[in-house]
Amino acid sequence: MRLDGVWLRYRRGEPWILRGVTGAVGPGEAVAVVGRNGAGKSTLLRLAAGLLRPRRGAVHDRPATTGYVPERFPADQPFTARRYLLGMAAIHGLAPADARHAVGEWAERLHLGRLLDTPLAELSKGSAQKVGLIQGLVHRPDLLILDEPWEGLDAATRAEVPLIVADALDRGGRVLISDHLGGAGTLPDVRTWELADGVLTASGAAPAAECVIEVAVTAAGVPAAVASLRAAGHRVVGVRTPS
């Protein structure tokens, strides 16, 4: 797949989000798109998936089967997880028996099996993200596009992401992945595209890997804990209260 001089903005007169972007992902290759929040990484991935059309330039040689996993799965839908995933598998051309097998296999691998018959709207954010991940994998796509795939997942499922990418590459697939947590550094032989001000710069290796560690403290102790972590040179990704 090749992006050839792609320019994109959502409306006439607005600033360009992508400006003259050119790059290629070949069979058996993984590319991580990095850049600050708001740099246009998700826009670039949606364009590569065929969900957006460039205003100028073109996307060439997109594989016939594409799996797109958004950063946030839209869970406000009137289906159970199983019904939704079987429906997506059918859209991708899987026979009913093959769809049931694939959905069940991925659900067990990603620790979602006991929740398959739960309505999507009742799933936690992490479980909904697993549904989003499975719908992009169930048909074994030749182009796998993952938008911040580590976001919202539990540790066991995050550990599966490099294995999923390796499986796709081993069968000659292409993987395009956006990353701001440094997770792409755990992937073997991944190339990096850095996106800044709408311009893409390619380099050979992914940024150094980072690990995200969750630390539980009392509500009153949050300011002191954050200050201590930052003083020690760590990056605080966020603070949340358990749901």
Phi, psi and omega in degrees: 000139184224129171266123187240098177057048187277130172240139180211134167216157186278327181220150177301135179091345177277161177298149176288132177276320176238135185230104176062038183287127178226133178182161182223146174235116183266173177303135179076015181247145174240136179232130176258128177263118182241162181155166182294162174301135182087004182284345180108015182298313180296322177298317179298319180292320178295325176294316179297328180282349182091009180277341175234153176248137179290150174285326175224159181077189185204161172250122183249150170059037173292129180302155184294327180248121182235137174244121182244124179245108182288161179296320178236116180284129180284093188274353182280070182225150187274050180225158165282165178300318182296312182299318179297312183293322177294323177295318178294321178298320178295319178301324179278003173096009179283140174293155184307315181294319178294322180295315180299318180295314183294316180297315180297319181295313181291323179297319178292319182297324183260015173062044179242000189305317184286351182251007185299329182262017176271136175303141181304320184293344181263357180283150171293166180301317181296318180291323176297323178297325177295320176299316178299323179292316182295320182297336178274351185247340194298335183256013178052065186291152175278338173235114180252122183243118185240116180263105181049060189293340180280345186296124173082356183271152175287167186301319182296321180284324176301323180293341179281337186302311178300327179290322177297316178297316180299320178300315181297317181292323182298330178263016174086013179282172176247143180230128175238125191222134175263149189203125172236359178260357180084009181294333180296341177294346177273355182271141181284134171057031179278136174270163183237135167248124177258127182251123179213128180055035177079001183249137183259132175238126182264144173221174189275330188230157179284158177295161180302142184290143172242152175244139177259121181245126177272128180241126180263124176225166176292158181301322181291336183270000184300309182303317181293321180294317179297315180298320181294317180296317180293323179295332179276002177093009180271155177260123179273112184286323182178169176233130181222159174255140181300141179276000000 
